[in-house]
Amino acid sequence: MSAVRLPQIVRLTPSNYADFLWCRRLYFTSALLRVPASDAGRSPDQGHLVHAVLQELHTTGTCHDGAHVSSVLEAAQADTDQMRAFVERHARRCPAEVERAAHEVDRARFHKEPVPMFLASARIDVVWIHDGVLDVRDYKTGALRYERLADDPRARVQAWVMARDARRTNLRLQLRYEHLQPEVDDDPEPWEPADDDLAEIEEELRNAVADMWRTDDWKGVAEVDVCRTCRYRSICRDSVAPGEPVWPVLSAGDDEDDR
């Protein structure tokens, strides 16, 4: 039996909920033990830069102004063909006129009853308000994972969290993922979850948390297609994919230098 206990109120995020559905050992190692990734993966630097550039473009001007785009890219030392392609792909999807906008929006929503309790939180890249819609966007610089947003566990958490804001402001909730890599031909269709969808998501999340409370072995999936991309594949007891940990290792010389 695992000695690690769940917190009294389980916190769900889009990423850790997706991890739990993908592999319980992955969720256990990352969300509960909080172990730093042992295996090299795709660097997040490009994604962080894209998010920062798009935020700066919209808070100081518009992505439809070529001179402004050049100024922001030069200031960020990011004036490359690739970054310009990202911005151009975004600009084709960006609403031309909005009433209000907010970037890097953090929201949380608490479920109390029926038990078990949980707190779902999400960070949203940008929220546009236009045409009676709460337009929730997430920028993606990686591969397309789901053809339909309604099937994506990350999007389901985001929709349930943001539904409260939509209800409070009397706006229609619309969720959209903008895939900025040229390898992705089309974004998934924007999703406007209905009340029945949101009720289904809430029950789904509650059942997932109940399942977490019943789990004591946190066994991994042990399938090559799952393990070969896992960020813990070299240290996981259930891994069936080889890997070498990339954690920094202190040598004896490093110890002596610290004395």
C-alpha positions in Angstrom: 0.0 0.0 0.0 1.3 3.5 -0.9 2.4 5.6 2.1 1.5 8.8 0.1 -2.0 10.1 0.9 -4.2 12.2 -1.2 -4.9 15.7 0.2 -8.3 16.1 1.8 -9.3 18.3 -1.2 -7.8 16.9 -4.4 -6.6 19.5 -6.8 -7.2 18.8 -10.5 -5.6 20.7 -13.3 -5.9 20.1 -17.1 -2.5 18.5 -17.2 -2.6 16.3 -14.1 -6.1 15.0 -14.9 -4.9 14.1 -18.4 -1.9 12.4 -16.7 -4.2 10.3 -14.4 -6.2 9.1 -17.4 -3.0 8.3 -19.4 -1.1 6.5 -16.6 -1.8 6.4 -12.9 1.9 6.0 -12.1 2.6 9.1 -14.0 0.0 11.1 -12.0 1.4 9.6 -8.7 5.0 10.5 -9.5 4.3 14.0 -10.8 1.2 15.3 -9.0 1.6 13.5 -5.6 5.3 12.9 -5.2 6.2 16.0 -7.2 9.3 14.4 -8.6 11.3 16.5 -11.1 11.2 14.9 -14.6 14.0 12.3 -14.9 14.0 12.0 -18.7 14.5 14.6 -21.3 11.5 15.7 -23.3 10.4 18.5 -25.6 11.7 21.8 -24.3 9.0 24.2 -23.2 11.1 27.3 -24.1 9.5 27.8 -27.5 6.0 27.6 -26.1 6.8 30.0 -23.4 8.2 32.5 -25.9 5.2 32.2 -28.2 2.9 32.9 -25.3 4.9 35.9 -24.1 5.1 37.4 -27.6 1.3 37.0 -28.3 0.5 38.5 -24.9 2.8 41.5 -25.6 1.3 41.9 -29.1 -2.2 42.2 -27.7 -1.6 44.2 -24.5 0.4 46.9 -26.4 -1.4 46.9 -29.8 -2.8 44.4 -32.3 -1.5 41.3 -34.1 -3.0 42.7 -37.3 -0.5 45.7 -37.4 2.6 44.6 -39.2 4.8 47.4 -37.8 3.7 46.6 -34.3 4.4 42.9 -34.9 8.0 43.7 -36.1 8.6 46.0 -33.1 7.5 43.3 -30.6 9.5 40.5 -32.2 12.6 42.7 -32.4 12.3 43.7 -28.7 11.9 40.0 -27.7 14.9 39.1 -30.0 12.5 36.7 -31.6 12.2 38.1 -35.2 12.6 34.7 -37.0 10.7 33.1 -39.9 9.3 30.5 -37.5 8.0 33.1 -35.0 6.5 35.2 -37.7 4.7 32.1 -39.0 3.3 31.5 -35.6 2.0 35.0 -35.3 0.5 34.9 -38.8 -1.3 31.7 -38.1 -2.6 33.2 -34.9 -3.7 36.5 -36.6 -6.0 34.5 -39.0 -7.8 33.2 -35.9 -7.8 36.3 -33.7 -11.1 38.1 -33.4 -10.9 41.5 -35.2 -13.0 43.4 -32.6 -13.5 42.5 -28.9 -15.2 44.2 -26.0 -12.6 43.0 -23.4 -9.7 40.7 -23.2 -7.5 39.2 -20.5 -4.3 37.2 -20.8 -2.9 34.5 -18.5 -6.1 34.1 -16.6 -6.1 31.9 -13.5 -9.4 30.4 -12.4 -10.4 27.8 -9.9 -13.7 26.1 -9.1 -14.6 24.1 -6.1 -16.8 21.0 -6.0 -18.1 20.2 -2.5 -21.1 17.9 -2.7 -21.7 15.1 -3.4 -18.3 13.9 -2.0 -15.5 13.5 -2.8 -14.6 17.2 -2.8 -12.1 18.5 -5.4 -10.7 21.9 -6.6 -10.2 22.2 -10.3 -8.0 25.0 -11.6 -6.8 26.2 -14.9 -4.6 28.8 -16.5 -6.1 30.2 -19.7 -3.8 31.8 -22.3 -6.4 34.4 -23.3 -10.1 35.2 -22.9 -11.8 37.4 -25.5 -15.3 38.8 -24.9 -17.1 39.5 -28.2 -20.5 38.9 -29.8 -22.0 37.6 -26.6 -19.3 34.9 -26.3 -16.7 34.2 -23.6 -14.1 33.1 -26.1 -11.5 31.0 -24.2 -8.3 30.3 -26.1 -5.4 28.0 -25.5 -2.3 28.4 -27.7 -0.6 25.1 -28.7 2.8 24.7 -30.2 2.9 20.9 -30.1 1.2 18.2 -32.0 -2.6 17.7 -32.3 -3.7 15.2 -29.8 -7.5 15.1 -30.2 -9.7 15.8 -33.2 -12.5 17.0 -31.0 -12.1 19.2 -28.0 -15.0 17.5 -26.2 -12.8 14.4 -26.2 -9.7 16.1 -24.7 -9.5 15.7 -20.9 -7.6 19.0 -20.6 -10.3 20.9 -22.4 -13.0 19.3 -20.3 -11.4 20.6 -17.1 -10.9 24.0 -18.7 -14.6 24.1 -19.8 -15.9 23.1 -16.4 -13.7 25.7 -14.6 -14.6 28.6 -17.0 -18.3 27.8 -17.1 -18.9 29.7 -13.9 -17.5 32.9 -15.4 -19.7 32.4 -18.5 -22.7 31.9 -16.3 -21.9 34.9 -14.1 -21.4 37.2 -17.1 -24.4 35.8 -19.1 -22.2 34.9 -22.0 -21.9 31.7 -24.1 -18.9 29.7 -23.3 -16.7 28.8 -26.3 -13.4 26.9 -26.0 -10.8 26.9 -28.8 -7.3 25.5 -29.2 -5.1 27.4 -31.6 -2.5 25.1 -33.1 0.3 27.3 -34.3 2.6 24.7 -35.8 2.4 24.6 -39.6 2.3 20.7 -39.4 -1.2 21.0 -38.0 -3.5 21.8 -40.9 -6.6 22.7 -38.9 -7.6 23.4 -35.4 -10.3 21.3 -33.7 -13.7 22.9 -34.1 -14.5 25.4 -31.3 -16.5 23.8 -28.6 -19.6 25.3 -26.9 -20.4 22.9 -24.1 -24.1 22.7 -23.2 -25.4 22.5 -19.6 -25.7 18.7 -20.0 -22.1 18.5 -21.1 -20.9 20.5 -18.0 -23.0 18.3 -15.7 -21.5 15.2 -17.2 -17.9 16.6 -16.8 -18.6 17.4 -13.1 -19.7 13.9 -12.5 -16.7 12.5 -14.5 -14.3 14.5 -12.4 -16.0 13.5 -9.2 -15.8 9.8 -10.2 -12.1 10.2 -11.1 -11.3 11.6 -7.7 -13.3 8.8 -6.0 -11.2 6.4 -8.1 -8.0 8.1 -6.8 -9.1 7.6 -3.3 -9.6 3.9 -4.0 -6.2 3.4 -5.6 -3.4 2.2 -3.4 -0.9 0.6 -5.8 -0.6 3.4 -8.4 0.4 0.9 -11.0 1.7 2.0 -14.4 0.3 1.1 -17.7 3.4 -0.7 -18.8 2.8 -0.3 -22.6 5.5 0.8 -25.0 3.4 3.5 -26.7 2.7 5.0 -23.3 6.1 4.6 -21.7 8.4 5.7 -24.6 7.4 9.3 -24.2 7.0 9.4 -20.4 9.1 11.9 -18.6 9.8 9.3 -15.8 10.5 6.3 -18.0 14.0 5.6 -16.7 13.0 5.5 -13.0 9.5 4.1 -13.2 9.1 0.6 -11.7 6.6 -0.3 -14.4 8.3 1.2 -17.4 8.8 -1.0 -20.5 10.8 1.7 -22.3 14.6 2.2 -21.7 15.8 5.6 -20.7 18.7 7.4 -19.0 17.9 9.9 -16.2 19.1 13.4 -16.9 19.1 14.6 -13.4 22.4 16.5 -12.5 24.8 14.4 -10.6 27.4 15.9 -8.2 30.9 14.4 -8.5 33.3 14.0 -5.7 35.2 17.0 -7.0 32.0 19.1 -6.7 31.7 18.1 -3.1 35.3 19.0 -2.3 34.9 22.4 -4.0 32.0 23.2 -1.7 34.1 22.6 1.5 
